[in-house]
Amino acid sequence: MTSLKAIVALAALGWSLSAAAGPLASPKRGLAFTPNDTTRVDDTIWITQPSCLTWYYNYKAEPEPTFSESFSQSEFEFVPMMWGAPEDASDTTFLETIKGLVKKGINITNVLSFNEPDGPWEWGGSDIEPAHAAKVWVSNLMPLQEMGIRVGLPATTGAPSGLVWLKSFLEECRKLVSTEKESRNCTYDFVTVHWYGNFEGLASHLGEYVATFPNKTVWVTEYNLAHASLAETQAFYNISAEYMDRLEEVERYSLFGAFRSDVSNVGPNAAMLTADGQLTDIGNWYLGRPAAGVNPESLGTRLSVAWVLGLLGVVVSLVA
């Protein structure tokens, strides 16, 4: 009898999750592209229609050939990132790379700066001292702003150290610029946020950043509920997508999950692909498609409502 109740509960849960999916389309939605060299066949999944994705970044300064060959910049905008900082703060390789893209006719309008500079290398951070980051910003990113390209504030971790780092960085940058003869301001065009936790934490984190950096829009370039159950992860995705679509301060967002569940460092349920490369329900929702009932922890095994109800019928007949 307990097993029968469990199956009924699973069927109800599956139905509620499918029916309560967050917005299936959003102009804010982008792709945090993290390719796996052993599964490059997955690359085309993100640009196969229908898809509501409007922009992407790949943690690099140059676009993905697969994407640029399929879509123009106006159709699927590439946003370059200066992930870390060169040891020599006067090194302008990043600046010259972006200038080269513009010269080729690629309309670069937005650029992302340092990725988690307050985080250590072993956790995926770029680990940059604020004073050094300020020097690199002045040599590489301020000239891009002078070209009319919008530049995002560095994306720190979701830990309290993030705001501490940003405030120190901005102070160092202002001091540095004030000593120069040129009349230039150490400014940023939008704020970039990362978050890995529950929805309440995300909402609070966004509120703190909006209050700290008034009159600036926010890009949430990495977010997810890490290492949680499937039900919890799907519920988080649905409520967070709806929330960020409604929040005026959020200009863009990109879920950190464009990879297979067996290589996911945020847990298998947070991934948009199964271990064999099928889109999970979250993956389908994120691309603007209906759920397909695919369990991210299996090799494409479907756990759709119809499947569960069918199994329920079999069990009921056996009990009878």
N, C-alpha and C positions, 0 to 999 in steps of 0.2 A: 504493500500500500504506500509505503514511503517513496518507493521508486516512481510510482504513478504520479504522486503529488509533485515530485521533482520535475518530471517531464512536463506536466501541466504548467508549472512555474516557468520552465525554460521556454515553452511555447509563448506564454504571455509576455515574457521578457523580450523575446525576439520580435514579437509584433510591436511592442511599445517602442523599441529602438528603431525599427524600420519606419514606423509612422511618425516618430518625433525627430527625424533627421533635421539638422540645421539647414540653413539656406543652401540650395543646390547651385546657386550662381552668385558671384560677387566680383565686381571690378577691382576690389582691394586684394584679391587672392593671388599669391605668387608661389613660386617654386624655389625652395632651398635645395638646390641640386647637388647631390652627393653621389657621384658615379662609383660603381664597383667594377674594377677592370676585368673581373671574371664573369660579369653578367652585363656586358655592354648592350645586349639585346634589349634591356629594360629602358634604355634611353628614349626610345621612340614612344613608349607608353605615355609619357607626359605631354606629348604634342599630337597625339591621336585625337581626332575630333569624335564626339563633342568634348570640349574642355573649356572651363571658364577662367583658366589661368591667363593673366595679362602680362606678367613679368617674371623674371627669374634672376638668381645670382648663383655663382658656383664657387665662391670663396677665392676667386682669381680675378686677374685684371682683363682677361680676354674671354670672349664668348665661346660657347660650345659649338663646334662645326655642325653637329647634327641639327641643332636648333636654328642656327643662322642660315643654313641651307634650305630650311623648310618655311621659315617665316621672316618677314621683315622686322625691323626694329619697332615699327609702329604697331605691328600685330602681336609681337611677343617681346617685350622690352628686356634687353640685357642690362643689368646693373653691375658694373665692375666693383670689386672690393680690394682694398689695400689691407690684406689680412693681418700682416705683422709689420714691423719696422726694421729697415736695414740698420746694420751697426753704424754705418756712416750716415748721420742725419742729413748730410748734403746730397746724398744719393737720390737722384730724381728719376730713377728707372720707371717707377709707377706713373709719374707725371708724363713722361715721354711716351709710354705705352698708350695712355689714354689719348694723348694728342695724335698718335699714329692712327688710332681707331677713328677719330674724328676726321682726320685727313682722308681716310678711306671712304668716307661718306656715311659712317655709322653715327647716328644721331644720339650721342650719349647725353642724357639730361640729368641723371642721378648717379651718385657714387656712394658706396658704403666704405666706411673707414675701419679701423682696427677691430679685430674680432676677439672679444673677451680679454682685453689687455690686463685685467686684474686677476686673470686665472693662470695657473701654472701650465707649462708645456704638457705635463703628463695627463692633464685633464682636458686638453684641447684648447687651452688658452694661448694667447700670443705673448703674455708675460712681459709687458713693457713698462718701464718707469715713466710716470707722468711727464717729467721734465724732458726726457728723450722723445716721447711721443709728440710733445708740443713742437719740438724742433723739426721733426719729420712732417708734421702737419703744415707748418709754415712753408717748407720747401716743396711739398708735393700737392697738398690739398688746397691751400689758399689760392695758388695760381689757377686751379680748375674753377674755383668759384669766380675768379675774375673773368673766366671764359663764359660764365653764365651757367655753369654746371652746379647743381645742388649737391651738397655734401652732408652726409649724416654724421651725427655725433657718434663716437666709438660705441660699439655694442658691448657693454660690460656684462658680467654674469648677473644672475638674479639675486646674489648674496648682498648683504649690507655693504660689503666692500666695494660694490659697483658704484654707488653714488659717491662714496668717499674718493674713489679713484677719479671719477669724472670732475668733481669739484676741484681736486688738486690739479688735474690736467688743464682745466680752463684757466685756473689762476696762473699756472706756469706759462700758458700760451699768451695770456694777456700781458704778462710781464715781458715776455720775449718780444711781442709785437710793439709794445710801447717804447722799446729802446731803438726801434728802427726809424729811419728818416721818412720812409714812405708812410703815407696816411692810409693805413690798412687796419681793419678790425678783425679780431680773432672771433669769428662767428661760425655758426652751424645752421643748417637749413631745416633739419628735422632730427628728432631724437630716435635712437634705435634701442630696442628692448629685447631681452631674452628671458624666458621663464620656463621652468620645469617643475610643475607642482599642480595643486588643485585649482579649481576655478576661483574660489574665494581669494586665494593667494594672488592669482593673476589679476583679478579686479583691483585688489588692494595695491599691487605693484604698479599697475597702470595709473591708478589714482595718485600715487606718490610721485611718479615721474611727470605727470601732467601738472601737478602743483609745483614741482621743483623747476620745471622748464615751461613756464606759461607762454602762450601764443606760439607754440611750436607743435606741429603734428607729430605723431608717433608711428614708427614702423616696428612691428613685432616680427623680427626676422627669424627667430627660433622660438618655438613654444611647443609644449606637449605635456601630458601627464605621464611621467615615466614610471615604468615597472609597477603598473597597476593591473587589475583584472580587466577582462574584455568589456564587461558591462560598465565599469567605472570609466574606462578610457573612451568608450563611445559616447557616454553621457557627457564627459568633459568636452569632447570635440564639438558635440552639437550645441551645448550651451555657450561655449566660448566663441564659436563661429557666429552665432546669432548676436551675441553681445558686441563683438568687435565690428560687425557690420552696422550695428545701430549707433555705435559710439563715434561721434563726429571727430574726436581727436585722433582716432586711429585711421591713418591714411592708407596703410597697407599692412598685410600680414602674410607669413609663410610658415606653415606647419613643418616641424622637423620630423619627417617620417618618410621621405621619398627613397626608401630602400627596402630590402627584403627582411622579413622577420627574423631570419636566422643570423643576420649580421647586425641587427639593431642594437645600439648601445643605450637605448631608452626602453628596452623591453619589447618582446614580440608583438604585444597588443597595440603598441603605439605606431607600428610600421604600416605603411600604405600598401605594401606588397607581401604576399605569402612567401614561403621559402622557395616555391617554384615559379615565382614571378606573376601571380595573379593579383589583381587589385582586391584589397580587402574592402569591407563596407566603408571604412573611413576613407580609403583611397578613392572609391567611387564617389562618395559624397563630396570629397574635396575637389574632384574634377567636374562636379556638376551632374553626376549620374546617379540613378537610384541604386540602392543597396543590392548586392548579389548574394548575400548570405555566405560569404567565404570566411572560414575560420583562419585567422592569421598564424595560429600556432601549428597548423597542419599543412600538408602538401596539397593544398587546393580542396580539402574536404569541405563540402557545403553544409552549413547548418542553417538553412533557410527556414522560415516559418512553415512553409509547405512540407518540408522534410520532417520537421519536428512533429507537426500535426499528423503526418502519415504514420510516423513511428508510434505516436500516441494511439492511433486507431488500431494498430497491430497489438499493442499491449493491452488495450481495452478488450479486444476480441479474445485474447489469451486468458485474461482474468475472468471474462464471462464464461 
